[in-house]
Amino acid sequence: MDLKIDFFTRQISSRNHQIFLPILDEKGVELFIKREDEIHSFVSGNKFRKLKYNLQKAKNEGHTTLLTFGGAFSNHIIATAVAGKMNGFNTIGIIRGDELATDLQQTIQDNPTLQKAHESGMIFEFVSRETYRTKISEEFLEQLTAKFGNFYLIPEGGTNELAIKGCEEIVTVNDSKFDYICCSVGTGGTISGLINASEDYQKVIGFPSLKGDFLKTEIEKYTTKTNWSLQTDFHFGGYAKYNATLIRFINDFNEETKVLLDPIYTAKMIYGLLQIIKNDGFKKGSKILAIHTGGLQGIQGVNQKLHKNNEQIIH
C-alpha cells in the first residue's frame, strides 16, 4: 500500500492473518499474524507506530526538520525519510560508518535503503563508529545543532515515550481472545507498548534480535507490568545476522502461508515461535498472536549480499 499516510488523524487496525501449518494442527495451537507490514511499503509496522505521535509533537511545536540516527540499512532511517516527506518535514540522517561518505554517489547507488531515503529528501551525515557511540551526548548534539540548526530529535530505532504510546495501538479490544502476544525485539519499544496494552491474563513474549541482557532493563523503563518474558535463543548470531537455515525458513514459510518475513526481526521470531510450539511449549488450545513488524524493504539489500556470495536469496 502506497497511499499517503496522515499520521496525525488516522487510526489503523491491521488484519489478523491465520496461519495453517501441520505442526499447529498436531499441537492443537492456533497462530495468527497481525499484518502490520501492510500499513505501508516503507513506513510499515512498528516504524509507523513509533513515528506517529513523534511527528504530531514535532508539528505542534513548529519544527520543520527531523533528525535521527541509524545504520546504512536501517528500516528506521528510510521510514523517517519517507514519513517526513509525506508530512512536509526536512529530514537528516546521522549514519554509522564514515567510510560510506568516500564515494557518496556509489554508496547511494549500491544501497536501496539510502537510495530511497535520499530520493525522499533526507540529508546524510556519515560519522565514524566511534563518534556514533557518543550520539546521545550533549556535546555531539550541540555540534549537530550548530551545523544543522534547530531540529526535532528522534532516537535511534525511534523508541521514546511517544513511540511506546503509538505501539500501544497495535493491539485492539478484538485481540483480547489471544492467550499470547509475540513480537521481535530490537530497542524494546514495540514490546513495551504491547505489554502496556495487553490484558493481565495475556502473556507477552519477546524474541530479541540482539545478543545481550540489556533489553530487560530497557523494557522495564517503559512498563511496570510483569506479564512478559524474553526468548533469547533465536537471534541467529545477533543483530542483522542470518544464515542459510533462516533464509530457507523464510522461503518455505512464504511458500506455505503466503506471508513474507524479514530476516532481521520477524523471521527470527516466527522461527523461534514454531520451535517452541514443536517442543510443546504451549498447551493445547492456546491462541497466539504474532506481530509482523514490517521491514520488508530491507530484503533487497540482504539479497544483494546473498547474491554476491552465491547463496540462496529470499523470494
FENWOPE-V340930 format. One record per residue. N is the residue number from 1. SS is DSSP state (h for helix, s for strand, l for the rest). D_FIRST is the distance of its C-alpha to the first C-alpha in whole Angstrom. Layout:
<<N SS D_FIRST> <N SS D_FIRST>>
This chain:
<<1 l 0> <2 l 4> <3 l 6> <4 l 9> <5 l 10> <6 l 14> <7 l 15> <8 l 18> <9 l 18> <10 l 15> <11 l 16> <12 l 13> <13 l 14> <14 l 13> <15 l 14> <16 s 17> <17 s 17> <18 s 21> <19 s 22> <20 l 25> <21 l 27> <22 h 31> <23 h 32> <24 h 30> <25 h 32> <26 h 35> <27 h 35> <28 l 34> <29 l 31> <30 s 28> <31 s 24> <32 s 21> <33 s 18> <34 s 16> <35 s 12> <36 h 11> <37 h 10> <38 h 7> <39 l 7> <40 l 5> <41 l 6> <42 l 9> <43 l 10> <44 l 10> <45 h 12> <46 h 16> <47 h 15> <48 h 13> <49 h 16> <50 h 19> <51 h 18> <52 h 17> <53 h 21> <54 h 22> <55 h 20> <56 h 22> <57 h 25> <58 h 25> <59 h 25> <60 h 27> <61 l 30> <62 l 29> <63 l 28> <64 l 26> <65 s 26> <66 s 24> <67 s 26> <68 s 25> <69 s 26> <70 s 24> <71 l 25> <72 l 24> <73 l 21> <74 l 20> <75 h 17> <76 h 18> <77 h 19> <78 h 16> <79 h 14> <80 h 17> <81 h 17> <82 h 14> <83 h 14> <84 h 17> <85 h 17> <86 h 14> <87 l 17> <88 l 20> <89 l 21> <90 s 23> <91 s 22> <92 s 25> <93 s 25> <94 s 28> <95 s 27> <96 s 30> <97 l 32> <98 h 34> <99 h 35> <100 h 31> <101 h 32> <102 l 35> <103 l 33> <104 h 30> <105 h 29> <106 h 29> <107 h 28> <108 h 24> <109 h 25> <110 h 25> <111 l 22> <112 h 19> <113 h 18> <114 h 21> <115 h 20> <116 h 16> <117 h 18> <118 h 21> <119 h 18> <120 l 17> <121 l 21> <122 l 22> <123 s 25> <124 s 27> <125 s 30> <126 s 31> <127 s 34> <128 l 36> <129 h 35> <130 h 38> <131 h 37> <132 h 34> <133 l 35> <134 l 37> <135 l 34> <136 l 34> <137 l 38> <138 h 39> <139 h 41> <140 h 38> <141 h 36> <142 h 38> <143 h 38> <144 h 35> <145 h 35> <146 h 38> <147 h 36> <148 h 33> <149 l 34> <150 l 33> <151 l 29> <152 s 27> <153 s 28> <154 l 25> <155 l 26> <156 h 25> <157 h 23> <158 h 22> <159 l 24> <160 l 27> <161 h 28> <162 h 25> <163 h 22> <164 h 24> <165 h 24> <166 h 20> <167 h 20> <168 l 22> <169 l 20> <170 l 18> <171 l 20> <172 l 22> <173 h 25> <174 h 23> <175 h 23> <176 l 27> <177 l 28> <178 l 27> <179 l 30> <180 s 28> <181 s 25> <182 s 24> <183 s 22> <184 s 23> <185 s 25> <186 l 25> <187 l 26> <188 l 27> <189 h 24> <190 h 22> <191 h 25> <192 h 27> <193 h 24> <194 h 24> <195 h 28> <196 h 28> <197 h 26> <198 l 28> <199 l 31> <200 l 34> <201 l 34> <202 l 31> <203 s 31> <204 s 29> <205 s 29> <206 s 27> <207 s 27> <208 s 28> <209 l 27> <210 l 30> <211 l 33> <212 l 36> <213 l 37> <214 h 35> <215 h 32> <216 h 34> <217 h 36> <218 h 33> <219 h 31> <220 h 34> <221 l 34> <222 l 31> <223 l 32> <224 l 36> <225 l 35> <226 l 36> <227 l 34> <228 s 32> <229 s 33> <230 s 32> <231 l 32> <232 l 33> <233 l 34> <234 l 30> <235 l 29> <236 l 30> <237 l 32> <238 l 30> <239 l 27> <240 l 26> <241 l 28> <242 l 27> <243 l 30> <244 h 30> <245 h 30> <246 h 27> <247 h 25> <248 h 27> <249 h 25> <250 h 22> <251 h 22> <252 h 24> <253 h 22> <254 h 19> <255 h 21> <256 h 23> <257 h 20> <258 l 17> <259 l 15> <260 l 15> <261 l 17> <262 l 17> <263 l 21> <264 l 22> <265 l 21> <266 h 19> <267 h 21> <268 h 24> <269 h 24> <270 h 23> <271 h 26> <272 h 29> <273 h 28> <274 h 29> <275 h 32> <276 h 33> <277 h 32> <278 h 34> <279 l 37> <280 l 37> <281 l 36> <282 l 34> <283 l 37> <284 l 36> <285 l 34> <286 l 32> <287 s 28> <288 s 26> <289 s 23> <290 s 21> <291 s 18> <292 s 15> <293 l 15> <294 l 12> <295 l 14> <296 h 13> <297 h 13> <298 h 16> <299 h 17> <300 h 18> <301 h 20> <302 h 22> <303 h 22> <304 h 24> <305 h 27> <306 h 27> <307 h 27> <308 h 30> <309 l 32> <310 l 32> <311 l 30> <312 l 28> <313 l 24> <314 l 21> <315 l 19>>
